[in-house]
Structure formats: C-alpha cells, structure tokens
Amino acid sequence: MNELEHTSFERTEGASRPISNARLAVLVLLGAEIMFFAGLIGTFLVFRLGSVTWPPPSQADVRLPVGITGLNTIVLLLSGYTMLQGLRAIRQDHQRALKNWLFATGILGIIFLVVQGSEWVRLVHHGFTLSSGVYGSVFYVLIGCHALHVLVAVLWLLAVFAKAIAGRFSVNHYAGVEVCAIYWAFVVVLWPLLYILVYLI
C-alpha cells in the first residue's frame, strides 16, 4: 500500500469510526426510550381497558382537540421528511441544502410544540388538568413526555444547525446530523401511535 492509499484509508477509517460509535450511543438511548414509553403506554392501556366508559363519567364533558392535533400530526410527519432530506443532502455534500432542510425541520418542530402548548392551555382553562383524575393524569403524563422529547429534539437540532452554519459537516463527516436524524425519526414515528391511542380510541 503506497503512502497516498494509506492516507486515504486512514481518512476513511477515521470518518467512519465516530459514525459507528455515535450510532451505537443513540441506539442504546432509543432502547431505553422505547422501554420508557412502552411502560407509559402499558399504563394507559391498563386504565383504558379497565374502564367501562372512557373518558370516565366525571370527565365526559372533556373534548380533546382531535382535529387540530390531527393537523399538528401532519406537521410533525412533514418534519420527519425534511429531516430525512437534510441527511440525504449532506451525504451528497450539499451543505447549503442541509442548512435549508434543518431550518425547515426546526420550524416545523417549533410549530408542533406551540400548537400542543396552546391546546393544553385551552384544556386547562376548561378545567382539565393533571389532577383531573386518572384521565387527566395519563393524558398529560403520556402526551407531555412526548412533547418534552420533541423539545429535546428541537434543541439538539438547533445545535446541529449551528454546526452546519459553521461548516462543520461534510460528505465524510456528518455523524452529528445522522444521530440527530435518528432521534428525530423516533419522536416522529412515536407520535401517530400516541395520537391514535389517546385522541381517537
């Protein structure tokens, strides 16, 4: 192996090693997150299936914002698409496209959180709070935990976007974008399941 080939091999190996380590770390994190949400969903199903009527008679007048949240679900799903496009862009070394797609993803994530928050304010104003029996507790804990994870994803994305602005990513070095995209995909894929369980069933 001549010197040029050896240098090229080291560069390729050095670029791939952090990606593998980052993938492993985020997959371990997601494994813990999946178990966490599986426990929350299991708790919700125990109360839901164990109740003759749902919501309970004391909360029968509570109307969850099914329509608005349905539209908000589309917003979050769209953010998953823009995040994927950002990852594809940097894999093709299109740094400007990466920044544009990350920016769009961040805006969609913020819109999702703002809409969720405004709907919660409306529900609380109508007397539906965390202390509103089992129904209120499981709703705010389950949906609130997901919103917290979206917030973490948005903050993570902002850090990645700042690095993209600084030109820290390239076709050979984009582990930060990749692991952020994996985590973002998790919060996006999880949400339709929660929406169906909590809002529609």
Buried (B, 14 or more C-beta within 10 A) or exposed (E): EEEEEEEEEEEEEEBEEBBEEBBEEBEEBBEEBEEEBEEBBEBBEEBBEEEEEBBBEEBEEBEBBEEBBEEBBEBBBBBBBBBBBBBBBBEEEBBEBBBBBBBBBBBBBBBBBEBBEEBBEEBBEEEBBEEBBBBBBBBBBBBEBBBEBBBEBBEBBBEBBEBBEEEBBEEEBBBBBBBBBBBBBBBBEBBEEBBEBBBEE
